[in-house]
Amino acid sequence: MRPTFSLLITTLLCLASTVSVSETRSPVVIAHRGASGYLPEHTLEAKTLAYAMRADYIEQDLVLSKDDHLIVMHDIYLDNVTNVRDLFPGRAREDGHFYTIDFTLEELKQLQVTGPFVSVLGNPLPQYKQRFPLWKSRFELATFEEELELIQGLNQSLGYGVGIYPEIKKPWFHLHEGKDISRAVLKTLKRYGYTDRDNKVFLQAFDAEELQRIHAELMPALEMDLPLVQLIAETEWEEKRLPEDGGWTNYDYDWMRTPTGLQKISTYAVGIGPWHPMLLDQDGQVNTLVAEAQRLGLKVHPFTFRADPGQVPERFDSFEDFARFYLEEIKVDGLFTDHPDKVRALRQKRSLHND
C-alpha cells in the first residue's frame, strides 16, 4: 500500500465514526474532481479523501486515450497537471498542447500528476498556493474503471452509497478525432451496473446536442435510462466549438438561460449545472434562473465553490457565508465544491438548526 493511501484510509475510518446516519441528504454535496482542495485533482487519492469526507457524489471528468481507455482528466490536455513535457518533450501538437488522446494508457501511467499549475518564465507555479505542494509524493492518472471499482468497493465495505457524477469532456473534439466517447462512457457505466435512475448517478456534459443524442439514441439502444445534467458555460470558454468557413467558432450558450431554453433542456435532462455567478443579475441580486428551472422540475447544481484565498466573492465574509447564500437564499439543489468537508459541515449545521 502506498503511504498516501494508508493515510487516507485511516482518515476515512476516523471520519466515518463522526457522521450521523440520520443527517439529511439534501441539498447534495458533489466533490468536484474529488477532494481537490486538498490533494491533486482526479487522482484516486483525491477520490478516496472525498469519500472519507462523505460527499454525496464524486465527479469524474472523462477523456479518451489513444488506445480507447477512458481517463479521468479535467481537460483534453495534459499540460498543466502532469510532467508530460519532461517525459515526452516531442509529443506536443502544433498548438503547443499535449493531448491525452495522443498517448496510450501505458504511456499515461508513466506520468506524475500534481495540482494545477501555470508556467511563469518556464517555471511551474501552483494555481492555488495553499494546496498540496507541487510534485510532492507520487500521484498518477486513473482510468474510469479504476475509479468506479474504488467507489463501489468502498460502498460495499462501508455501506455509504456514495454516487458518481461523470462528465463527458468535449465529445465534439473526440468525434473530430474519430472516437465516440459518449458510447464508450455509457458502455462502461452499463458494465458496472449503472443502467437506470435507481442508481446513484448523474451524467453531465456541456454539449446539448450530444446529451440529446444520448437521451434519444444511445441510451435506448443500450437499454439504459440515466439522469442527464446540462452544464452551462459562457460562450467564450470554448467548451464546444463548431466548424465554420474552414475554421472553428464557439457554440453560443446564451439560449440555455432563457425560459424557452430551460423548457427545451427539460425534455432531455433532469437538471442544469450553471456557473454560480449565472444565478445573479448584474446588481448581484438573485435572478429567476433557479426558480424557472425548478418550476420545470430541473435540479440546479452550480459550480464551483472553492475556499481558497481569492476564490470567495468579495461580497461574502467567508466560504461558509458564500455556500450558505446559495443553499439558503437561492435554494439550489446541490453544490460542486473542491472542499466537500466544509459544505457537509455547513449542511449538518443547517440540519441541526432546523431540528
C-alpha positions as CSV (number, residue, x, y, z in Angstrom):
1,M,0.0,0.0,0.0
2,R,1.3,3.4,-0.9
3,P,1.9,5.7,2.1
4,T,-0.6,8.3,0.8
5,F,-3.4,5.6,0.6
6,S,-2.6,4.4,4.1
7,L,-3.1,7.9,5.5
8,L,-6.3,8.3,3.6
9,I,-7.8,5.0,4.8
10,T,-7.0,6.0,8.4
11,T,-8.7,9.4,7.8
12,L,-11.7,7.7,6.2
13,L,-12.2,5.4,9.2
14,C,-11.9,8.3,11.7
15,L,-14.4,10.4,9.8
16,A,-16.8,7.6,9.4
17,S,-17.2,7.3,13.1
18,T,-18.3,11.0,13.5
19,V,-21.0,11.3,10.8
20,S,-24.6,11.0,11.8
21,V,-26.5,8.5,9.7
22,S,-29.7,10.5,10.2
23,E,-28.2,13.6,8.6
24,T,-30.3,15.0,5.7
25,R,-29.1,14.1,2.2
26,S,-30.4,17.3,0.5
27,P,-29.1,19.5,-0.9
28,V,-26.4,17.2,-2.3
29,V,-22.6,17.8,-1.9
30,I,-20.7,17.0,-5.1
31,A,-16.9,16.5,-4.8
32,H,-15.6,18.5,-7.7
33,R,-12.7,16.4,-9.2
34,G,-12.6,14.7,-5.7
35,A,-11.4,16.4,-2.6
36,S,-9.3,18.6,-5.0
37,G,-8.9,21.4,-2.5
38,Y,-6.6,19.0,-0.5
39,L,-5.0,16.6,-3.0
40,P,-4.2,16.6,-6.7
41,E,-7.5,16.6,-8.6
42,H,-8.9,13.4,-10.1
43,T,-6.3,11.1,-8.5
44,L,-7.6,8.1,-6.7
45,E,-6.2,9.6,-3.5
46,A,-8.3,12.7,-4.0
47,K,-11.4,10.5,-4.6
48,T,-10.7,8.4,-1.5
49,L,-10.4,11.5,0.6
50,A,-13.7,12.8,-0.9
51,Y,-15.3,9.5,0.1
52,A,-13.9,9.9,3.6
53,M,-15.4,13.4,3.7
54,R,-18.8,11.8,2.8
55,A,-19.6,13.6,-0.3
56,D,-22.9,12.5,-1.8
57,Y,-21.5,12.3,-5.3
58,I,-17.9,12.2,-6.6
59,E,-17.2,13.8,-10.1
60,Q,-15.3,12.1,-12.9
61,D,-14.2,14.1,-16.0
62,L,-13.6,11.7,-18.8
63,V,-11.4,11.8,-21.9
64,L,-10.1,9.1,-24.2
65,S,-6.6,7.8,-24.6
66,K,-5.1,6.8,-28.0
67,D,-5.9,3.2,-27.3
68,D,-9.5,4.0,-26.2
69,H,-9.2,3.9,-22.5
70,L,-11.4,6.3,-20.5
71,I,-9.1,8.5,-18.5
72,V,-10.2,10.6,-15.5
73,M,-8.9,14.0,-16.5
74,H,-10.4,17.5,-16.3
75,D,-9.2,18.5,-19.8
76,I,-8.2,17.1,-23.1
77,Y,-4.7,18.5,-22.4
78,L,-2.1,17.0,-20.1
79,D,-0.1,20.2,-19.9
80,N,-0.9,21.8,-16.5
81,V,-1.3,18.8,-14.2
82,T,1.4,16.4,-15.3
83,N,5.1,16.2,-16.2
84,V,4.3,15.2,-19.8
85,R,6.6,18.0,-21.1
86,D,9.6,16.5,-19.4
87,L,8.9,12.8,-20.2
88,F,7.6,13.3,-23.8
89,P,9.1,16.6,-25.0
90,G,8.5,16.0,-28.7
91,R,4.8,14.9,-28.4
92,A,3.0,18.3,-28.4
93,R,0.8,19.2,-31.3
94,E,1.3,22.4,-33.4
95,D,-0.6,24.4,-30.9
96,G,1.9,23.5,-28.2
97,H,-0.6,21.3,-26.2
98,F,0.0,17.7,-25.2
99,Y,-3.3,15.9,-25.8
100,T,-4.4,12.9,-23.8
101,I,-5.8,11.3,-27.0
102,D,-2.2,11.1,-28.4
103,F,-0.9,8.8,-25.7
104,T,-1.5,5.2,-24.8
105,L,-2.6,4.1,-21.4
106,E,0.9,2.6,-20.8
107,E,2.4,6.0,-21.6
108,L,-0.1,7.9,-19.5
109,K,0.6,5.7,-16.5
110,Q,4.3,6.8,-16.6
111,L,3.3,10.5,-15.9
112,Q,3.4,12.1,-12.5
113,V,0.3,14.1,-11.6
114,T,0.3,17.2,-9.4
115,G,-2.0,20.0,-8.6
116,P,-2.9,22.5,-11.4
117,F,-0.1,24.9,-12.2
118,V,0.7,27.8,-14.5
119,S,4.0,28.4,-16.2
120,V,5.8,31.7,-15.5
121,L,9.0,32.2,-17.4
122,G,9.2,28.4,-17.8
123,N,8.7,27.7,-14.1
124,P,5.6,25.9,-12.8
125,L,3.7,27.8,-10.1
126,P,0.7,26.5,-8.3
127,Q,-2.7,27.8,-9.4
128,Y,-3.8,27.6,-5.8
129,K,-0.9,28.4,-3.5
130,Q,-2.1,26.8,-0.2
131,R,-3.0,23.4,-1.7
132,F,-0.9,20.3,-1.7
133,P,2.6,21.3,-2.9
134,L,3.6,20.6,-6.5
135,W,5.4,17.4,-7.3
136,K,5.4,16.0,-3.8
137,S,4.6,12.4,-3.1
138,R,3.6,10.3,-6.1
139,F,0.2,10.5,-7.9
140,E,-0.9,9.1,-11.3
141,L,-3.7,9.2,-13.7
142,A,-6.6,6.7,-13.2
143,T,-8.9,5.0,-15.6
144,F,-12.7,5.3,-15.3
145,E,-12.8,1.6,-14.4
146,E,-10.3,2.0,-11.6
147,E,-12.3,4.8,-10.1
148,L,-15.6,3.0,-10.4
149,E,-14.1,0.0,-8.7
150,L,-12.7,2.1,-5.9
151,I,-16.0,3.8,-5.2
152,Q,-18.1,0.6,-5.5
153,G,-15.6,-1.2,-3.3
154,L,-15.8,1.5,-0.6
155,N,-19.6,1.4,-0.9
156,Q,-19.5,-2.3,-0.2
157,S,-17.1,-2.2,2.6
158,L,-18.5,0.9,4.4
159,G,-22.1,0.9,3.1
160,Y,-22.4,4.6,2.5
161,G,-23.8,4.5,-1.1
162,V,-21.8,7.4,-2.5
163,G,-22.8,8.2,-6.0
164,I,-20.9,9.1,-9.2
165,Y,-21.2,12.2,-11.4
166,P,-19.3,11.6,-14.6
167,E,-18.8,14.3,-17.2
168,I,-18.2,13.6,-20.9
169,K,-15.5,16.1,-21.9
170,K,-15.7,17.7,-25.3
171,P,-17.5,15.0,-27.3
172,W,-17.2,17.2,-30.4
173,F,-13.4,17.0,-30.2
174,H,-13.4,13.3,-29.8
175,L,-15.8,12.8,-32.7
176,H,-13.5,15.0,-34.8
177,E,-10.6,12.6,-33.8
178,G,-12.8,9.6,-34.9
179,K,-13.8,8.5,-31.4
180,D,-17.3,8.2,-29.9
181,I,-16.6,9.0,-26.3
182,S,-20.3,9.1,-25.3
183,R,-20.9,5.5,-26.4
184,A,-17.7,4.4,-24.6
185,V,-18.8,6.1,-21.3
186,L,-22.3,4.5,-21.5
187,K,-21.0,1.0,-22.2
188,T,-18.6,1.3,-19.2
189,L,-21.4,2.6,-16.9
190,K,-23.6,-0.3,-18.0
191,R,-20.8,-2.8,-17.4
192,Y,-20.6,-1.6,-13.8
193,G,-24.3,-1.7,-13.2
194,Y,-25.3,2.0,-13.7
195,T,-28.2,1.5,-16.0
196,D,-31.2,3.4,-14.7
197,R,-32.5,6.2,-12.4
198,D,-32.4,3.8,-9.4
199,N,-28.6,4.0,-9.5
200,K,-26.9,6.9,-7.7
201,V,-25.6,8.6,-10.8
202,F,-25.9,11.8,-12.9
203,L,-24.3,12.0,-16.3
204,Q,-23.3,15.5,-17.4
205,A,-21.9,17.4,-20.4
206,F,-21.7,20.9,-21.8
207,D,-22.8,19.7,-25.2
208,A,-26.6,20.0,-25.6
209,E,-26.8,18.2,-28.9
210,E,-24.7,15.3,-27.6
211,L,-26.9,15.0,-24.5
212,Q,-30.0,14.9,-26.8
213,R,-28.3,12.1,-28.8
214,I,-27.5,10.2,-25.6
215,H,-31.1,10.6,-24.5
216,A,-32.9,9.8,-27.8
217,E,-30.5,7.4,-29.4
218,L,-27.6,5.9,-27.4
219,M,-29.4,5.1,-24.1
220,P,-32.5,3.5,-25.7
221,A,-30.2,1.3,-27.9
222,L,-28.2,0.2,-24.8
223,E,-31.4,-0.2,-22.7
224,M,-30.3,2.5,-20.3
225,D,-32.1,5.4,-18.7
226,L,-29.7,7.6,-16.7
227,P,-30.5,11.1,-15.5
228,L,-28.7,13.7,-17.6
229,V,-27.5,17.2,-16.5
230,Q,-26.9,20.0,-18.9
231,L,-23.8,22.0,-17.9
232,I,-24.0,25.7,-18.9
233,A,-20.9,27.6,-20.0
234,E,-20.0,31.1,-21.0
235,T,-19.7,31.1,-24.8
236,E,-16.1,32.3,-24.7
237,W,-14.9,29.3,-22.7
238,E,-14.7,27.2,-25.8
239,E,-16.4,24.2,-24.2
240,K,-17.9,23.4,-27.6
241,R,-16.7,24.5,-31.0
242,L,-18.4,24.3,-34.4
243,P,-16.8,24.2,-37.9
244,E,-17.3,27.4,-39.8
245,D,-15.8,28.6,-43.1
246,G,-12.8,26.2,-42.8
247,G,-12.2,27.1,-39.1
248,W,-14.0,26.9,-35.8
249,T,-16.4,29.1,-34.0
250,N,-17.7,29.0,-30.4
251,Y,-21.0,27.5,-29.6
252,D,-23.5,30.0,-28.2
253,Y,-24.7,29.1,-24.8
254,D,-27.0,32.1,-24.1
255,W,-30.2,30.2,-25.1
256,M,-29.9,27.9,-22.1
257,R,-30.6,30.6,-19.6
258,T,-33.9,31.7,-21.2
259,P,-37.3,30.2,-20.2
260,T,-37.6,28.7,-23.7
261,G,-34.2,27.2,-23.4
262,L,-34.9,25.7,-20.0
263,Q,-38.1,24.2,-21.3
264,K,-36.1,22.6,-24.1
265,I,-33.5,21.3,-21.6
266,S,-36.3,19.7,-19.5
267,T,-37.2,17.4,-22.4
268,Y,-33.9,15.5,-22.2
269,A,-32.3,16.4,-18.9
270,V,-33.2,16.3,-15.2
271,G,-31.0,19.2,-14.2
272,I,-28.7,22.0,-15.1
273,G,-25.2,22.8,-13.9
274,P,-24.6,26.6,-14.2
275,W,-21.6,28.6,-13.2
276,H,-22.5,30.1,-9.8
277,P,-22.4,33.8,-11.0
278,M,-25.1,32.9,-13.6
279,L,-27.6,32.8,-10.7
280,L,-27.2,36.5,-10.0
281,D,-28.1,39.6,-12.1
282,Q,-25.8,42.5,-12.8
283,D,-26.6,44.1,-9.5
284,G,-25.8,41.0,-7.5
285,Q,-29.4,40.1,-6.8
286,V,-30.8,36.6,-7.3
287,N,-32.3,36.2,-10.8
288,T,-35.0,33.9,-11.9
289,L,-32.9,31.1,-13.4
290,V,-33.2,28.7,-10.4
291,A,-36.9,29.4,-9.9
292,E,-37.6,28.9,-13.6
293,A,-35.6,25.7,-13.7
294,Q,-37.1,24.2,-10.6
295,R,-40.6,25.1,-11.8
296,L,-39.9,22.8,-14.8
297,G,-38.7,20.0,-12.4
298,L,-35.0,20.6,-13.1
299,K,-32.4,20.3,-10.4
300,V,-29.8,23.1,-10.1
301,H,-26.2,22.1,-9.2
302,P,-24.0,25.2,-9.7
303,F,-20.2,25.0,-9.9
304,T,-17.6,25.6,-8.4
305,F,-17.3,26.5,-4.7
306,R,-13.8,26.9,-3.5
307,A,-12.5,28.0,-0.1
308,D,-9.0,29.0,-1.4
309,P,-7.8,32.6,-0.9
310,G,-9.2,34.8,-3.7
311,Q,-11.9,32.3,-4.7
312,V,-14.7,33.5,-2.4
313,P,-16.5,36.5,-4.0
314,E,-15.8,39.8,-2.2
315,R,-19.4,40.3,-1.1
316,F,-19.1,37.3,1.3
317,D,-17.1,37.3,4.6
318,S,-16.2,33.7,4.4
319,F,-16.6,30.5,2.4
320,E,-19.3,29.4,4.8
321,D,-21.3,32.6,4.0
322,F,-20.7,32.0,0.3
323,A,-22.1,28.5,0.3
324,R,-24.9,29.3,2.8
325,F,-26.2,32.1,0.5
326,Y,-26.6,29.6,-2.4
327,L,-28.1,26.9,-0.2
328,E,-30.5,29.1,1.9
329,E,-31.2,32.2,-0.2
330,I,-31.1,30.9,-3.8
331,K,-32.1,27.3,-2.6
332,V,-30.1,25.3,-5.1
333,D,-30.3,21.5,-5.1
334,G,-26.6,20.9,-4.6
335,L,-23.1,22.3,-5.0
336,F,-20.0,21.3,-6.8
337,T,-17.1,22.0,-4.4
338,D,-13.4,21.4,-4.1
339,H,-13.9,21.3,-0.3
340,P,-16.7,18.8,0.4
341,D,-16.0,18.6,4.1
342,K,-16.7,22.3,4.5
343,V,-20.1,22.1,2.7
344,R,-21.1,19.0,4.6
345,A,-20.3,20.7,7.9
346,L,-22.5,23.6,6.8
347,R,-25.3,21.3,5.8
348,Q,-25.1,19.4,9.1
349,K,-25.2,22.7,11.0
350,R,-28.3,23.7,9.0
351,S,-29.9,20.4,9.7
352,L,-29.3,20.6,13.5
353,H,-30.6,24.2,13.4
354,N,-33.7,23.2,11.6
355,D,-34.3,20.4,14.1
